[in-house]
Amino acid sequence: MRWEQEILEELLDWFEAHLDEPEVLEHEGFETAVCWFHQGARGYLDRVWEIVAVLQNNDIYVEMITARNPGLIIYDDGIQVAAVPAARHH
């Protein structure tokens, strides 16, 4: 639906304006890193759930993954963490 596309674009624009893209992800060897949100990143997570609602409303499967140990942490700005999963950084 058109209004959902507009909502999704607004949300993605918000992330573009408010969430730093870790430059470390461009470094050789870190291409397989995964980004995670900190539990306390409420404003960010609230918007992620809005995106999830739009996707699920359009029959797009979304799965939440949590991890106690995301792997080798290569970036942490207090909002997000970038980590290379343990099986990939040996």
N, C-alpha and C positions, 0 to 999 in steps of 0.2 A: 504494500500500500504506500501511496505517496507520502503520507504524514509520517509513517515509520522510517522511510528513507531520510526525510528531513531531520527527524529526531536522531537517527544514527549519525548523520553527517555533523550535526551540532555537537554530539558527544565526542566524536572523533576529532573535531576541530578543537574542542576543549582540551583533550589529552595532548594534542599537538602543541597547544599554547602553554600548558601547565606541567608537562612531564618531560624531563630531560631524557634524551636518548643517549645511553652510555656509549661514549666513543670507544671504550675498550672492546666493544663487540666487533669492531672493525679490525682489531689486531689479530695477526696470524695465530692460530691455535685456539682462539676463543669463539670461533664461528658457531660452535655447537652450544654455546651458553644459553641458558634459559633465564628469563626474567620473572621474578616473583614480587608480589606486593607484600610489604610488611603488614602484619595484622592490624596495626594501628592507623593505617592509611585510609581512614574512614571515608573522606570525601572522594577519594579515587575509587575505592571499592564500591561505594554507592553507585557511582556512574558505571562501573563495570557491570553491576547487576542490572542497570537500565539497558545496557547493550545486550546482555544475556536475554532479557525479557523480549526484546525486539527479535533477536535471532530465533529463540524458541517459538515465538508466535508465528514464525515463518518456517517452522518444521526443521530448523537447523539444530543439530545436536550439540550441546555444550556440556562439558564435564569439568568440575572443579577438582583440581589436584592440590594436595597439601603435602608438605614435606618437613620433617624435623631437621633433616640435614640435606639441604639442597645441593651440596657438593662443594667444590672449591669456589669460594666467593671471590669474585674479581671486581665487584663494584657494589657500593652500598651508599645511597644518598639519604637514608632515613625513610624514604617512601618506597623504594624498590631495591631489590637485590638482583644482581646478575651472577649466576653461578654455573660453572661447568659441572655437570653431573659426575658423581664419583667414578662411575664406570668409564668415563671418557677422558679423565685427566691423569691417568697413570703414566 
